[in-house]
Amino acid sequence: MVNFHATTIVAVRRENGDVCIGGDGQVTMGESAIMKHSAKKVRKIYKNSVLTGFAGSVSDALTLTEKFEKKLEEHGGNLKRAAVALAQTWRSDKIMRNLQALMIAADKETLLLISGSGEVIEPDENFVAIGSGGNYAYSAAHALYKHTNMSAEEIVRESLKIAASVCVYTNDHITIEKL
């Protein structure tokens, strides 16, 4: 089985309600072939009030995004309740259990990391990053968030550029969504 991977997603939420998520566009097949440079891995969903970004298998992540949007509808846009419901379904459903992806979801009040093992994590900080270049982007976001007055969008964009400069699985074709 050939694995498609390589992604860097970073999200930042400033205290003033400034929220942004961004991702690079690279999709890699195996360890050596870049299949796409401009994939869009971040989206605005649920009446343009929730941002999502995913890392992992592209088809799995798109399936999860669709299911997450349905959970948001069921729970009236309550991000935490929808995330818990998605994680419970993801963990317990036979087919969904095999989906290989991570998701970041954010609205103006909350930033969450959702995984297939049933975890819904609200980070201690107002920034989070996932994917192949996630550690690089997280480190950059951490420094920029703590030591500058940059906007959420500026931090996301610069963090992704830094990750792209050091991670072979991250490119500089950046997609940004903000609230």
C-alpha positions in Angstrom: 0.0 0.0 0.0 1.3 3.4 -1.0 0.9 6.1 1.7 0.2 9.7 0.7 1.4 12.1 3.4 3.4 15.2 4.2 1.6 18.2 5.5 2.2 21.0 7.9 -0.8 22.7 9.5 -0.6 25.4 12.1 -3.4 27.3 13.9 -3.1 30.4 16.1 -5.8 32.1 18.2 -5.0 35.5 19.7 -7.0 36.7 22.8 -8.8 39.4 20.8 -10.6 36.7 18.8 -8.1 36.8 15.9 -8.0 33.2 14.7 -6.1 31.8 11.7 -5.2 28.3 10.4 -2.9 27.6 7.5 -1.3 24.7 5.7 1.2 23.9 3.0 0.1 22.3 -0.2 2.5 19.4 -0.6 1.3 15.8 -1.0 4.0 13.2 -1.0 3.7 9.6 -2.2 6.0 7.3 -0.2 9.2 8.8 0.9 10.4 10.4 -2.4 7.8 11.5 -4.8 5.9 14.8 -4.6 2.5 14.2 -6.2 0.9 17.6 -5.7 2.2 21.1 -4.7 -1.1 22.9 -4.1 -3.5 20.8 -2.1 -5.9 22.7 0.1 -5.8 21.2 3.6 -7.6 23.9 5.5 -11.2 24.9 5.3 -13.8 27.2 6.7 -16.9 25.2 7.7 -20.2 25.5 9.6 -21.5 28.9 8.4 -17.9 30.2 8.1 -17.5 30.1 11.9 -15.2 27.1 12.3 -11.7 26.6 10.8 -10.3 23.1 10.2 -7.0 21.7 9.0 -5.9 18.1 8.6 -2.8 16.0 8.4 -2.6 12.5 7.2 -4.3 10.6 4.4 -6.1 13.1 2.2 -9.1 11.0 1.5 -9.5 10.1 5.2 -9.2 13.7 6.2 -11.8 14.8 3.7 -14.1 12.1 5.1 -13.5 13.3 8.6 -14.1 17.0 7.7 -17.5 16.1 6.2 -18.4 14.0 9.3 -17.2 16.8 11.6 -19.4 19.4 9.8 -22.4 17.1 10.3 -21.6 16.9 14.0 -21.4 20.7 14.2 -24.9 20.8 12.6 -26.2 18.3 15.1 -24.8 20.3 18.1 -25.7 23.7 16.9 -22.2 24.8 16.2 -20.8 23.9 19.6 -17.2 23.1 18.7 -16.3 21.1 21.8 -19.5 18.9 21.8 -19.1 18.3 18.1 -15.4 17.4 18.5 -16.2 14.9 21.3 -19.0 13.3 19.3 -16.7 13.0 16.2 -13.9 11.5 18.4 -16.3 9.0 19.9 -17.7 7.9 16.5 -14.2 7.8 15.1 -12.9 5.6 17.9 -15.9 3.2 17.9 -17.0 2.9 14.3 -15.3 -0.1 12.5 -14.7 1.7 9.3 -13.8 5.1 10.7 -11.4 3.5 13.2 -9.0 2.8 10.3 -8.9 6.5 9.1 -5.4 7.9 9.3 -5.6 11.6 10.0 -5.3 14.3 12.6 -7.5 17.4 12.7 -7.2 20.9 14.1 -10.5 22.7 14.6 -10.9 26.3 15.9 -13.5 29.0 16.4 -13.2 32.4 18.1 -13.2 30.8 21.6 -11.6 27.4 21.2 -8.7 25.6 19.6 -8.8 21.8 19.5 -6.7 18.8 18.3 -8.8 15.8 17.4 -7.4 12.3 16.8 -8.6 8.9 15.8 -7.7 7.4 19.1 -10.6 9.4 20.6 -8.6 12.3 21.9 -9.9 15.8 21.9 -7.1 18.0 23.2 -7.4 21.7 24.0 -3.8 22.9 24.0 -2.4 24.8 26.9 -1.2 27.5 24.4 -3.2 29.4 21.8 -1.3 27.8 19.0 -0.9 24.2 17.7 0.7 22.5 14.8 0.5 19.0 13.2 1.9 17.0 10.4 5.4 16.3 9.1 6.6 19.8 9.6 4.5 20.4 12.7 7.3 20.5 15.2 9.1 23.2 13.1 5.9 25.2 12.7 5.0 24.8 16.4 8.4 26.1 17.5 8.2 29.1 15.2 4.7 29.9 16.2 5.7 29.6 19.9 8.5 32.1 19.5 6.4 34.5 17.4 3.4 34.3 19.6 5.3 34.9 22.9 7.8 37.5 21.6 5.9 39.6 19.0 2.6 41.4 18.5 2.1 39.8 15.2 -1.5 38.9 14.2 -2.6 35.3 14.1 -2.4 35.3 10.3 1.2 36.7 10.3 2.3 34.1 12.8 0.7 31.3 10.8 2.2 32.4 7.5 5.7 33.0 8.9 5.6 29.7 10.9 4.7 27.8 7.7 7.5 29.6 5.7 10.0 28.6 8.4 8.8 25.0 8.4 9.0 24.9 4.6 12.6 26.1 4.8 13.7 23.1 6.9 11.3 20.2 6.3 11.4 18.3 3.0 7.7 17.3 3.4 6.5 20.9 3.6 6.4 23.4 0.8 5.8 27.1 0.6 2.4 26.9 -1.3 0.5 28.2 1.7 -3.3 28.3 2.1 -4.7 30.5 4.9 -8.2 30.7 6.4 -9.1 33.2 9.2 -12.1 34.3 11.2 
